[in-house]
């Protein structure tokens, strides 16, 4: 019952088509199946896939008006937010090309399986972020990957000059922001999270080293 209520809550908030809803159902089923074999998400969060993972990722897609070009998601893992973005973009932003970067071969195989089973188009790079050729992304995202100072280095390498980075952060986001500002100059837009009152999504553009 909890999982079904979680699903209905997401569908009301996201207001997606029946086809997109079916894609998310397929994704959720594959996530539960694969999580029994590899560490994709914590067992405790499996009953909250729709709010803790899907809605949390969907809010990042909703924050940008950029609906064309390259969206690169670093350290995609189980597909958050990149795979959720790709599913939503299939109907809402068909000119947005989504690249998922995940160096773990098993997780990359999972991402490929979900993309195939849901019928969406994504590019999957099973390489390390540091060694991957610059992606020149218009939008860059990363969830639960690294502290903000490290993410700024990744953005410096993979974000286009006029691009925007969207980084969800938890309760310690202010401390991470302070550390990042010791090496980088930028003025982020802080978006409150819709899923956690202590969390935010940092929107960063035009950063430069100091």
VMD Tcl script that draws the C-alpha trace (Angstrom):
set ca {
  {0.00 0.00 0.00}
  {2.84 2.40 0.82}
  {4.47 1.86 -2.57}
  {1.17 2.39 -4.41}
  {0.45 5.61 -2.48}
  {3.99 6.74 -3.26}
  {3.36 6.09 -6.95}
  {0.06 7.96 -7.00}
  {1.63 10.93 -5.26}
  {4.34 11.14 -7.92}
  {1.87 10.85 -10.80}
  {-0.24 13.70 -9.40}
  {2.81 15.91 -8.98}
  {4.46 15.09 -12.31}
  {1.26 15.15 -14.41}
  {2.69 12.85 -17.10}
  {1.02 11.06 -20.01}
  {-0.10 7.42 -19.87}
  {2.86 6.46 -22.07}
  {5.34 8.17 -19.75}
  {3.59 6.62 -16.74}
  {4.08 3.19 -18.31}
  {7.78 3.92 -18.82}
  {8.16 4.79 -15.15}
  {6.33 1.59 -14.15}
  {8.81 -0.40 -16.25}
  {11.71 1.51 -14.70}
  {10.45 0.88 -11.15}
  {10.01 -2.83 -11.80}
  {13.53 -3.16 -13.23}
  {14.96 -1.18 -10.33}
  {13.42 -3.57 -7.82}
  {14.59 -6.62 -9.80}
  {18.18 -5.46 -10.30}
  {18.54 -4.12 -6.76}
  {18.32 -7.70 -5.51}
  {21.59 -8.43 -7.30}
  {23.56 -5.18 -7.34}
  {23.62 -2.17 -5.05}
  {21.50 0.39 -6.91}
  {19.48 1.95 -4.08}
  {19.17 1.18 -0.39}
  {16.64 -1.56 0.47}
  {14.86 0.91 2.76}
  {14.13 3.28 -0.13}
  {12.61 0.67 -2.46}
  {9.13 1.37 -1.04}
  {9.66 5.07 -1.79}
  {11.05 4.87 -5.32}
  {8.49 7.28 -6.71}
  {8.99 10.14 -4.23}
  {12.52 9.64 -2.97}
  {14.02 8.96 -6.38}
  {11.64 9.71 -9.27}
  {10.10 12.94 -7.95}
  {13.40 14.11 -6.51}
  {14.90 13.70 -10.00}
  {11.92 15.12 -11.90}
  {12.17 18.40 -9.99}
  {15.63 18.93 -11.49}
  {14.22 18.60 -15.01}
  {11.54 21.16 -14.18}
  {14.07 23.79 -13.08}
  {15.45 24.58 -16.52}
  {13.88 26.13 -19.59}
  {16.62 24.60 -21.75}
  {14.88 21.89 -23.74}
  {17.45 21.29 -26.49}
  {21.15 20.44 -26.67}
  {23.05 18.05 -24.39}
  {22.09 17.10 -20.84}
  {24.94 15.19 -19.20}
  {24.36 13.35 -15.94}
  {27.52 12.38 -14.08}
  {27.74 9.28 -11.91}
  {24.28 8.19 -12.99}
  {24.23 5.02 -10.89}
  {20.62 3.84 -10.81}
  {19.65 6.65 -13.20}
  {18.97 9.57 -10.88}
  {18.38 12.13 -12.15}
  {19.59 11.35 -15.69}
  {17.34 8.45 -16.62}
  {14.30 10.19 -15.14}
  {15.22 13.29 -17.18}
  {15.52 11.14 -20.32}
  {12.08 9.59 -19.79}
  {10.46 12.98 -19.25}
  {12.34 14.53 -22.17}
  {11.13 11.87 -24.61}
  {7.79 13.67 -24.80}
  {8.43 17.06 -23.24}
  {11.82 17.93 -24.76}
  {12.53 15.65 -27.75}
  {15.46 17.83 -28.87}
  {17.31 17.21 -25.61}
  {20.03 14.55 -25.95}
  {20.76 12.86 -22.62}
  {24.18 11.38 -21.80}
  {24.59 9.16 -18.75}
  {28.12 8.77 -17.38}
  {28.60 5.71 -15.17}
  {31.95 3.93 -14.82}
  {30.55 0.86 -13.01}
  {29.91 -1.70 -15.76}
  {27.02 -3.39 -13.91}
  {25.23 -0.10 -13.32}
  {25.87 0.94 -16.92}
  {24.28 -2.36 -18.01}
  {21.26 -1.56 -15.84}
  {20.91 1.88 -17.42}
  {21.12 0.33 -20.89}
  {18.46 -2.24 -19.99}
  {16.03 0.41 -18.72}
  {16.60 2.54 -21.82}
  {15.90 -0.45 -24.07}
  {12.84 -1.66 -22.14}
  {11.29 1.82 -21.95}
  {12.09 2.66 -25.57}
  {13.99 5.86 -24.85}
  {17.17 7.16 -26.48}
  {20.20 7.87 -24.29}
  {23.96 7.79 -24.66}
  {25.69 5.76 -21.96}
  {29.38 6.35 -21.27}
  {30.91 3.61 -19.12}
  {34.01 5.68 -18.38}
  {35.51 7.66 -15.56}
  {34.42 11.28 -15.48}
  {38.01 12.52 -15.21}
  {39.19 10.68 -18.33}
  {36.12 11.21 -20.50}
  {36.55 13.70 -23.33}
  {34.84 17.03 -22.52}
  {31.10 16.68 -23.12}
  {30.39 20.38 -23.77}
  {27.03 19.92 -22.06}
  {24.35 22.59 -22.03}
  {23.07 21.15 -18.74}
  {25.10 19.14 -16.25}
  {23.68 17.23 -13.30}
  {25.01 14.96 -10.57}
  {23.13 13.54 -7.58}
  {24.85 12.08 -4.51}
  {28.14 11.87 -6.41}
  {30.71 14.12 -4.72}
  {31.14 17.25 -2.57}
  {30.51 20.52 -4.37}
  {34.22 21.49 -4.76}
  {34.78 18.26 -6.75}
  {31.61 18.80 -8.77}
  {32.91 22.23 -9.75}
  {35.99 20.58 -11.24}
  {33.78 18.22 -13.22}
  {31.69 21.15 -14.42}
  {34.81 23.01 -15.49}
  {35.69 20.05 -17.72}
  {32.30 19.02 -19.08}
  {30.02 22.08 -19.06}
  {29.72 24.37 -22.09}
  {30.72 28.00 -21.55}
  {27.10 29.18 -21.40}
  {25.81 25.99 -19.76}
  {24.17 25.48 -16.40}
  {24.90 22.95 -13.66}
  {22.10 21.58 -11.47}
  {23.36 19.89 -8.32}
  {20.93 18.60 -5.66}
  {22.44 18.88 -2.19}
  {21.43 17.80 1.31}
  {21.41 19.48 4.71}
  {25.12 20.37 4.60}
  {24.81 22.37 1.39}
  {25.85 25.68 2.97}
  {29.14 24.20 4.20}
  {29.82 22.68 0.78}
  {29.06 26.02 -0.84}
  {31.53 27.80 1.43}
  {34.28 25.29 0.61}
  {33.63 25.56 -3.12}
  {33.85 29.34 -2.98}
  {37.43 29.13 -1.70}
  {38.46 28.07 -5.21}
  {35.61 29.20 -7.45}
  {33.72 32.43 -8.06}
  {30.01 31.96 -8.76}
  {26.58 33.10 -7.61}
  {24.25 30.13 -7.39}
  {20.48 30.18 -7.50}
  {19.26 28.11 -4.55}
  {16.05 26.17 -5.25}
  {14.32 24.55 -2.24}
  {13.81 20.83 -2.71}
  {10.22 19.66 -3.16}
  {11.01 16.35 -1.46}
  {13.10 17.37 1.57}
  {12.85 20.64 3.52}
  {16.56 20.47 4.42}
  {17.73 19.96 0.84}
  {18.17 22.23 -2.16}
  {19.09 22.18 -5.83}
  {21.97 24.50 -6.64}
  {21.80 26.12 -10.08}
  {25.28 27.27 -11.10}
  {26.48 29.05 -14.22}
  {29.43 31.21 -15.23}
  {31.79 29.81 -12.57}
  {35.48 30.67 -12.78}
  {38.53 29.68 -10.78}
  {39.94 32.17 -8.28}
}
mol new
graphics top color blue
foreach p $ca { graphics top sphere $p radius 0.5 }
foreach p [lrange $ca 0 end-1] q [lrange $ca 1 end] { graphics top cylinder $p $q radius 0.2 }
display resetview
